[in-house]
Amino acid sequence: MAESIKKVAFLVAICLAVVIFFILTNEPETEPMDADELYASVNKDQSEKNPDTDENISSGSSIVDVKGEVKKPGVYEVSTEYRVNDVIQMAGGFTEDADESQINLAQKVHDEMIIVVFKLGDEPSSEENNTGRDSTGKVRINYATQEEIETLNGVGPSKAQAIIQYRDENGLFQSAEDLLQVSGIGEKTLENFRDQLQIP
């Protein structure tokens, strides 16, 4: 009798061991993906591999036309962080006849900008190199020189300098009201020259 009990207990133990073994080694079956899940998975992989998404593509470039007394006049695509001096260098530098005194080499470039380098002794035409004004004569505050900003009603040299400093440190003005952030420019001052502004 004891012999039979031992045999039964042994068989039960073996069966339990086999069951436990199958439970531990059997991985759960993965369900097949439907078409939508498969498409989403492929798109996710592609977006991870391709960094050129809309968010990653940089649009910080400007097209600038360089004319006159430079060695290689033409149209150049440059970074919006470039200065006129950088573009002149891209165009091969000044010729021997260039009048460098009429060019603001420190000015930041902007899209559709025309840089005209005149010959020594030539008088620039009224609007040809006046990049801080639009066709109506308004001052393009984001690109105007100090002299052009000083033509605004109620703006002298110190306020013009403050506007340029703020623009250089904080980026382009998005609206006329942004000028209220400039030291020395209040509501009343802004109203004096608001109609003279072009933004951008």
Rosetta silent file (secondary structure, phi, psi, omega in degrees, C-alpha in Angstrom):
SEQUENCE: MAESIKKVAFLVAICLAVVIFFILTNEPETEPMDADELYASVNKDQSEKNPDTDENISSGSSIVDVKGEVKKPGVYEVSTEYRVNDVIQMAGGFTEDADESQINLAQKVHDEMIIVVFKLGDEPSSEENNTGRDSTGKVRINYATQEEIETLNGVGPSKAQAIIQYRDENGLFQSAEDLLQVSGIGEKTLENFRDQLQIP
SCORE:     score description
SCORE:     0.000 S_00000001
   1 L     0.000  -48.285  179.083    0.000    0.000    0.000 S_00000001
   2 H   -60.756  -36.444  179.081    2.741    2.406    0.962 S_00000001
   3 H   -61.816  -42.931 -179.464    4.497    1.412   -2.263 S_00000001
   4 H   -64.911  -41.062  179.922    1.431    2.436   -4.332 S_00000001
   5 H   -62.889  -40.508  179.320    1.132    5.794   -2.568 S_00000001
   6 H   -62.819  -41.988 -179.482    4.763    6.541   -3.302 S_00000001
   7 H   -63.928  -43.678  179.920    4.281    5.731   -6.989 S_00000001
   8 H   -63.489  -44.777  179.486    1.185    7.961   -7.235 S_00000001
   9 H   -61.545  -39.278  179.597    2.941   10.849   -5.428 S_00000001
  10 H   -63.669  -45.189  179.593    5.938   10.465   -7.766 S_00000001
  11 H   -64.142  -41.334  178.339    3.719   10.584  -10.864 S_00000001
  12 H   -61.979  -42.203 -179.756    1.844   13.628   -9.544 S_00000001
  13 H   -63.299  -41.533  178.803    5.135   15.431   -8.882 S_00000001
  14 H   -63.489  -44.955  179.215    6.349   14.691  -12.411 S_00000001
  15 H   -59.738  -43.728  179.038    3.074   15.973  -13.916 S_00000001
  16 H   -62.471  -41.416  179.985    3.281   19.179  -11.852 S_00000001
  17 H   -63.114  -41.201  179.539    6.879   19.729  -12.941 S_00000001
  18 H   -65.103  -43.894  179.880    5.927   19.313  -16.611 S_00000001
  19 H   -61.450  -46.397  179.862    2.991   21.733  -16.282 S_00000001
  20 H   -61.709  -40.616  179.090    5.141   24.347  -14.522 S_00000001
  21 H   -59.572  -46.008  179.925    7.826   23.927  -17.178 S_00000001
  22 H   -65.959  -37.431 -179.891    5.322   24.584  -19.991 S_00000001
  23 H   -64.553  -42.340 -176.512    3.842   27.601  -18.188 S_00000001
  24 H   -73.765  -34.273 -175.050    7.259   29.181  -17.688 S_00000001
  25 H   -92.347  -16.354 -179.244    8.639   28.532  -21.170 S_00000001
  26 L   -82.870  116.009  174.566    5.524   29.294  -23.231 S_00000001
  27 L   -81.616  144.475  178.501    5.464   32.958  -24.397 S_00000001
  28 L   -63.958  141.066 -179.722    2.039   34.427  -24.980 S_00000001
  29 L   -69.203  136.931  177.040    1.082   34.510  -28.615 S_00000001
  30 L   -87.245  134.774  179.681    1.178   37.937  -30.191 S_00000001
  31 L   -75.805  140.651  179.196   -1.940   38.953  -31.975 S_00000001
  32 L   -65.473  142.521  179.464   -1.454   39.942  -35.607 S_00000001
  33 L   -74.375  142.406  171.861   -1.659   43.717  -36.272 S_00000001
  34 L   -81.655  176.445 -171.801   -4.545   45.001  -38.280 S_00000001
  35 H   -61.247  -41.033 -178.149   -3.881   47.344  -41.225 S_00000001
  36 H   -64.772  -43.372 -179.843   -4.275   50.579  -39.207 S_00000001
  37 H   -64.607  -40.465 -179.857   -1.857   49.451  -36.494 S_00000001
  38 H   -63.694  -42.846  179.651    0.687   48.339  -39.080 S_00000001
  39 H   -62.935  -43.365  179.758    0.450   51.707  -40.919 S_00000001
  40 H   -63.960  -39.330 -179.270    0.895   53.644  -37.659 S_00000001
  41 H   -65.650  -44.218  179.757    3.889   51.513  -36.722 S_00000001
  42 H   -63.837  -42.956 -179.794    5.584   52.038  -40.089 S_00000001
  43 H   -63.317  -37.660  179.272    4.938   55.802  -39.955 S_00000001
  44 H   -64.126  -44.357  179.070    6.386   56.002  -36.455 S_00000001
  45 H   -61.535  -42.386 -178.077    9.553   54.225  -37.570 S_00000001
  46 H   -65.144  -41.066 -178.011    9.879   56.506  -40.583 S_00000001
  47 H   -68.684  -30.154  177.558    9.438   59.688  -38.526 S_00000001
  48 H   -72.688  -34.539 -178.577   12.084   58.513  -36.067 S_00000001
  49 H   -79.973  -27.543 -174.647   14.532   57.786  -38.874 S_00000001
  50 L  -105.957  103.888 -176.846   13.796   60.965  -40.827 S_00000001
  51 L   -76.414   -8.109 -175.978   14.719   64.112  -38.874 S_00000001
  52 L   -82.537   54.529  174.587   13.519   66.400  -41.669 S_00000001
  53 L   -83.046  171.270 -178.492   10.058   66.994  -40.223 S_00000001
  54 L   -57.758  -33.879 -176.476    8.380   70.396  -40.468 S_00000001
  55 L   -72.712  -26.669 -174.965    9.558   71.224  -36.944 S_00000001
  56 L   -92.896  -15.305 -177.798   13.194   70.453  -37.745 S_00000001
  57 L   -77.473  124.769 -179.435   13.460   72.248  -41.093 S_00000001
  58 L   -84.990  133.441  178.097   15.064   75.631  -40.602 S_00000001
  59 L  -111.687   19.322 -176.082   13.570   78.528  -42.498 S_00000001
  60 L   -83.569   58.358  177.341   16.116   81.083  -41.257 S_00000001
  61 E  -133.379  156.175 -179.904   17.461   82.183  -44.616 S_00000001
  62 E  -131.479  150.234  175.022   17.154   85.288  -46.754 S_00000001
  63 E  -101.330  122.757 -174.784   17.651   86.009  -50.453 S_00000001
  64 E  -124.437  135.902  179.620   19.876   89.053  -50.972 S_00000001
  65 E  -104.019  118.531 -178.953   20.747   90.845  -54.231 S_00000001
  66 E  -107.256  124.965 -176.076   24.264   92.344  -54.315 S_00000001
  67 E  -127.612  165.068  171.486   24.974   94.916  -57.039 S_00000001
  68 E    88.629 -140.080 -169.806   27.657   97.375  -58.052 S_00000001
  69 L   -82.953   63.164  168.610   31.306   97.444  -57.061 S_00000001
  70 E  -124.575  159.249 -174.161   31.808   93.908  -55.766 S_00000001
  71 L   -71.959  -29.953 -179.495   33.861   91.225  -57.473 S_00000001
  72 L  -133.928   75.898  178.438   30.982   88.761  -57.857 S_00000001
  73 L   -61.080  153.343  177.286   27.612   90.564  -58.018 S_00000001
  74 E   158.735 -172.334 -179.936   24.568   88.344  -57.865 S_00000001
  75 E  -101.834  129.647 -176.028   21.780   86.876  -55.764 S_00000001
  76 E  -125.697  141.426  172.340   22.822   85.020  -52.616 S_00000001
  77 E   -99.568  121.834 -173.812   20.938   82.888  -50.104 S_00000001
  78 E  -134.443  165.786  175.529   22.267   83.623  -46.631 S_00000001
  79 E   -69.281  147.534  177.720   21.400   83.135  -42.978 S_00000001
  80 L   -68.678  -11.208  177.747   19.171   85.785  -41.411 S_00000001
  81 L   -85.472   -6.851 -177.820   21.923   86.190  -38.804 S_00000001
  82 L   -70.201  154.439  172.626   24.348   87.495  -41.455 S_00000001
  83 E  -105.574  167.390  179.230   25.457   91.109  -41.639 S_00000001
  84 H   -56.840  -38.051  179.569   26.042   93.112  -44.817 S_00000001
  85 H   -57.762  -39.905  179.868   29.780   92.569  -44.350 S_00000001
  86 H   -63.543  -40.553 -178.627   29.280   88.770  -44.546 S_00000001
  87 H   -69.652  -38.558  177.328   27.375   89.075  -47.820 S_00000001
  88 H   -59.890  -41.475  178.866   30.011   91.401  -49.295 S_00000001
  89 H   -64.490  -39.258  177.065   32.645   88.763  -48.485 S_00000001
  90 H   -62.180  -32.344 -179.016   30.504   86.084  -50.177 S_00000001
  91 L   -86.120   16.185  174.568   30.383   88.323  -53.229 S_00000001
  92 L    89.841   -0.616 -179.236   34.200   88.366  -53.403 S_00000001
  93 L    88.509  176.472 -179.535   34.712   91.631  -51.528 S_00000001
  94 E   -73.077  152.500  169.187   34.856   95.210  -52.792 S_00000001
  95 L   -82.119  173.186 -179.722   36.475   96.221  -56.066 S_00000001
  96 L   -66.699  -24.349 -176.784   39.209   98.866  -56.050 S_00000001
  97 L   -91.932    0.728 -174.084   36.679  101.493  -57.168 S_00000001
  98 E   -69.697  139.902  173.551   34.119  100.789  -54.405 S_00000001
  99 L   -95.839   92.244 -175.114   32.983  103.581  -52.107 S_00000001
 100 H   -69.939  -19.173 -176.069   32.871  101.649  -48.842 S_00000001
 101 H   -68.264  -18.252 -177.845   31.810  104.704  -46.850 S_00000001
 102 H   -93.576    5.580 -177.639   28.249  104.469  -48.204 S_00000001
 103 L  -115.119  132.195  174.638   27.663  100.919  -46.933 S_00000001
 104 L   -90.108   94.250 -174.992   26.593   99.989  -43.409 S_00000001
 105 L   -67.593  -19.590 -177.584   28.614   96.778  -43.011 S_00000001
 106 L   -87.924   -8.339 -176.164   27.131   96.087  -39.566 S_00000001
 107 L   -67.682  138.486  175.390   23.490   96.046  -40.748 S_00000001
 108 E   -73.381  143.864  179.307   21.634   92.725  -40.483 S_00000001
 109 L   -80.778  161.332  174.556   20.369   91.321  -43.762 S_00000001
 110 L  -144.244  163.109 -176.460   16.697   90.636  -44.491 S_00000001
 111 L   -62.158  139.803 -179.684   14.801   88.832  -47.210 S_00000001
 112 L    68.624   17.960 -179.855   14.625   90.621  -50.602 S_00000001
 113 E   -72.722  142.343  174.500   17.310   93.070  -49.495 S_00000001
 114 E  -113.374  123.090  176.580   19.265   94.910  -52.208 S_00000001
 115 E  -109.070  114.577 -179.804   22.851   95.884  -51.377 S_00000001
 116 E  -110.561  121.315  177.258   24.233   98.418  -53.837 S_00000001
 117 E  -102.468  113.581 -175.653   27.949   99.263  -53.642 S_00000001
 118 L   -84.515  158.035  176.422   28.590  102.537  -55.455 S_00000001
 119 E   -79.047  148.191  177.415   31.713  103.599  -57.308 S_00000001
 120 L   -54.512  129.518  178.886   33.865  106.312  -55.742 S_00000001
 121 L    94.404  -15.729  178.744   32.497  109.683  -56.780 S_00000001
 122 L   -80.212  143.600  174.645   29.025  108.384  -57.697 S_00000001
 123 L   -96.373  123.782  179.308   25.999  109.869  -55.977 S_00000001
 124 L   -65.905  140.949  175.374   23.525  107.200  -54.854 S_00000001
 125 L   -67.774  159.608 -167.883   19.991  107.621  -56.176 S_00000001
 126 L   -53.439  -39.659 -173.255   17.446  108.541  -53.533 S_00000001
 127 L  -116.019   -3.334 -168.844   16.050  105.079  -52.786 S_00000001
 128 L   -61.126  -40.800 -177.622   18.532  102.661  -54.292 S_00000001
 129 L  -115.067   19.026 -176.885   20.423  101.805  -51.136 S_00000001
 130 L   -93.777   72.576 -170.776   17.854  102.965  -48.608 S_00000001
 131 L   -72.282  -11.368 -178.982   16.930   99.506  -47.362 S_00000001
 132 L   -89.723    6.031  177.949   15.242  100.770  -44.200 S_00000001
 133 E  -124.780  147.504  175.977   12.357  102.364  -46.103 S_00000001
 134 L   -92.260 -174.724 -174.782    9.588  100.808  -48.141 S_00000001
 135 L   -66.742  -19.412  179.688    8.188  102.139  -51.426 S_00000001
 136 L   -91.738   -2.555 -179.652    5.817  104.499  -49.579 S_00000001
 137 L    92.034   -1.889  177.611    8.633  106.080  -47.578 S_00000001
 138 L   -70.288  151.607 -179.214    7.666  104.413  -44.283 S_00000001
 139 E   -84.541  121.281  176.424   10.511  103.316  -42.016 S_00000001
 140 E   -81.231   93.363 -168.536   10.969   99.533  -41.892 S_00000001
 141 L   -59.326  -25.910 -179.356   11.782   99.498  -38.188 S_00000001
 142 L   -77.201  -15.463 -175.543   13.223   95.974  -38.282 S_00000001
 143 L  -129.521   -4.554 -174.150   15.877   96.906  -40.856 S_00000001
 144 L   -70.361  149.350  174.497   16.327  100.672  -40.636 S_00000001
 145 L   -79.480  172.106  179.086   19.645  102.291  -39.790 S_00000001
 146 H   -60.287  -41.621 -178.903   20.013  104.709  -36.893 S_00000001
 147 H   -62.121  -39.825  179.780   19.792  107.674  -39.275 S_00000001
 148 H   -68.964  -37.856  179.439   16.536  106.349  -40.757 S_00000001
 149 H   -67.832  -33.352 -179.930   15.040  105.716  -37.303 S_00000001
 150 L   -67.803  -12.916  177.132   15.938  109.266  -36.278 S_00000001
 151 L   -78.751  -10.411  177.997   13.589  110.553  -38.999 S_00000001
 152 L   -70.389  143.935  179.640   10.623  109.301  -36.952 S_00000001
 153 L   -58.002  126.272  174.961    8.675  111.998  -35.086 S_00000001
 154 L    79.183    9.213  179.878   10.030  112.454  -31.571 S_00000001
 155 L  -111.664  117.353  176.601   12.954  110.052  -31.976 S_00000001
 156 L  -102.616 -170.911 -177.363   16.452  111.387  -31.413 S_00000001
 157 H   -57.721  -42.204 -176.276   19.849  109.646  -31.413 S_00000001
 158 H   -68.247  -40.903  178.695   19.495  108.074  -27.945 S_00000001
 159 H   -69.333  -36.875  178.016   16.040  106.603  -28.639 S_00000001
 160 H   -62.743  -42.352  177.946   17.194  105.389  -32.056 S_00000001
 161 H   -63.493  -40.163 -179.314   20.151  103.638  -30.426 S_00000001
 162 H   -64.758  -38.536  178.274   17.841  102.070  -27.819 S_00000001
 163 H   -63.708  -45.718 -179.255   15.552  100.742  -30.571 S_00000001
 164 H   -65.348  -41.213  179.695   18.477   99.185  -32.454 S_00000001
 165 H   -63.018  -44.778  178.869   19.928   97.690  -29.264 S_00000001
 166 H   -61.938  -42.720 -179.856   16.569   96.165  -28.306 S_00000001
 167 H   -61.374  -43.046 -178.823   16.136   94.800  -31.863 S_00000001
 168 H   -67.722  -35.146 -175.743   19.607   93.217  -31.834 S_00000001
 169 H   -85.579  -28.977 -172.471   19.117   91.635  -28.399 S_00000001
 170 H  -117.121   -4.199 -179.741   15.483   90.494  -28.714 S_00000001
 171 L    94.781 -177.353 -174.971   14.897   89.940  -32.426 S_00000001
 172 L   -68.236  149.432  175.697   12.577   91.598  -34.910 S_00000001
 173 L   -74.776  133.442  179.718    9.555   93.613  -33.827 S_00000001
 174 L   -94.419  -22.470  178.526    6.303   91.779  -34.506 S_00000001
 175 L  -153.553  164.552  178.989    3.994   94.744  -33.935 S_00000001
 176 H   -60.857  -33.621 -178.008    4.203   98.473  -33.223 S_00000001
 177 H   -64.253  -23.151  177.768    3.278   97.777  -29.590 S_00000001
 178 H   -61.232  -25.717  179.860    6.552   95.837  -29.158 S_00000001
 179 H   -66.326  -18.547  177.827    8.323   99.201  -29.278 S_00000001
 180 H   -67.471  -16.051  177.760    6.798  100.006  -25.893 S_00000001
 181 H   -79.377  -12.942 -178.701    9.314   97.540  -24.445 S_00000001
 182 L   -80.147  134.941  179.000   12.161   99.831  -25.564 S_00000001
 183 L   -59.201  127.619  177.825   13.547  102.133  -22.897 S_00000001
 184 L    93.725   -6.192  178.661   12.335  105.699  -23.491 S_00000001
 185 L  -106.725  112.796  177.379    9.418  104.767  -25.774 S_00000001
 186 L  -111.231 -178.391 -178.796    6.010  105.332  -24.201 S_00000001
 187 H   -55.762  -44.696 -176.270    2.454  105.354  -25.526 S_00000001
 188 H   -65.909  -44.381  179.496    2.607  109.047  -26.437 S_00000001
 189 H   -62.364  -43.273 -179.250    5.932  108.739  -28.285 S_00000001
 190 H   -61.428  -41.996 -179.727    4.709  105.685  -30.175 S_00000001
 191 H   -63.328  -28.420  179.890    1.546  107.483  -31.299 S_00000001
 192 H   -64.430  -32.345 -175.366    3.717  110.298  -32.694 S_00000001
 193 H  -124.545    7.446 -178.142    5.375  107.996  -35.245 S_00000001
 194 H   -53.698  -41.704 -177.545    3.085  104.949  -35.504 S_00000001
 195 H   -70.924  -12.082  179.950    1.877  106.047  -38.973 S_00000001
 196 H   -93.284   -2.201 -173.229    5.481  106.279  -40.173 S_00000001
 197 E   -94.103  147.998  168.625    6.266  102.639  -39.352 S_00000001
 198 E  -126.216  119.391  178.519    6.307   99.566  -41.549 S_00000001
 199 L  -130.070  123.625   -1.499    6.351   96.216  -39.703 S_00000001
 200 L   -80.335    0.000    0.000    7.860   93.943  -40.839 S_00000001
